[in-house]
Amino acid sequence: MSSVIRSLRGFATLAGLVALIVYTWGLLHLAGSILEAEDGGASSAPIPPCRGNEQVAHVIDYSVSWLPLSFDCEMTGGGSYPAEVIPGYVNPVAVGSALAAVGCVVASAYVAELRLRAGAREGEAG
């Protein structure tokens, strides 16, 4: 296997691991916020993750998105706003790393195909 293909596969693996780790980090933040929102104890209203906004008096529920990761505070009247519980870098880094991993895998396959074709042409000529 050529060093170019090996390097592309190594970068793909690394980028995939970064995407997985960062997404898992975001999931931990999201899970903590869900646990905090579902805690029915004292001072559970308004929902604790939604308290950092001036619209907190209108919060009635929350919704969660898994891709991209988000925790949204639902308000009376149908509006919502995102609670800032997931670090801002999580979604962009996870998506960027995943795209980089896919790009490296595709590039690796393309280089391998080019080498196979070149080898086949040399076999026909010789």
N, C-alpha and C positions, 0 to 999 in steps of 0.2 A: 504494500500500500504506500502511495506516495506521501511525502511530508505535507503537501498542500491539503490533501484529503484528510489526513490525520489531524492537522491543525484545525480545519473547518469543523470536524466532528468534535474536537476538544472544546472549541469555542461554543459550539451548539450545546454541548453538555453543561458547560459552565453557565451559559446564559439561561438555560432551562432550570438549573438549580437556583440561580438568583431569583428567577420569576417565582419558583415554588416557595422559596424561603420568605420573600417579601410578601407574597399573597398570604402565606400562613401567618405572618406577623400581623397583617391586617385582619385576618379572621380572628385572631386572639383578641384584638381590640374590639371587634364587632361582638364577639361572644360575651366579653365582659360588659359591654353596654347593654346587651340583651338581658343578661342576668341582673344587672342593676335596674333595668326598666321593669322587669317582672317581679322584683322584690316588693312584696306587699306590706312591708313593715312601716314604721313611723317615718314620716317625711317622704312618702313615696309619691306624693302628688304635689306639684307636677312631676312628670317623669324626669328623673335626675339627669340623664344625658341631654335633655332638651332645655335645661335651665340657663344656659349661657346666652340666651337671646331675649330681647325685650318683648317678643310675642309669646312668651312662655305662658301667659295667662289664658291663651286661646288653645293650648295643646290638649288634645283629647286622646290621642293614640300615637303609635309609631308604625313605620314600615321599614323593612330591611331589603336591600338589594345585594345579591351575591356576586353579580358581575355587571358593572363595577361595584366594588364594595361600598355600601353607603347605609347610613342609619338616618331615616327621615322622620321628622316630627310632624304628625298630621294635626291640622288645626280645624276648629269649627269653621264652617263655610267652605270646606273642600281644599284649602290651600295646604301647603307643606313647606318645610325648609330643612336643609340638611344639618344635622347635629355634627359638630366638628369632633367626632370621637375617633376617627381613623386618620392617622397622619397623612398629610397632603401628598407625600411622595409615594405612597403605597401603590395606588392605581396606575400612575404613569410609569413607574419603574417595573411593575409586574407586566404590564402590557408591552412596554418597550423591550424588556428582556425576552418575553415569549416570542415577539416578532423577530428579534435578532436570532433566537434559537432556530426558528423555522427557516429564516433566510439562510443561515449557515448550513442547515440540513439540505435545503434545495441546492445551494451552491456546491456542496460536497457531491451530491448526486449528479449534478451537471458536469463537474470536473471528471468524475468517474466515467460517465458516459462518453465524454470527449476522448478520454484515454482508451476506452474500449474500441471506439471507432477508429482511432489512429492505429491501434494495434491490429485491427482487422484489415485496414488498408495496407499496412506493412506486410501482413501475411499474404494478401492477394498479389502484391508486387513481387514478393520473394518466392 
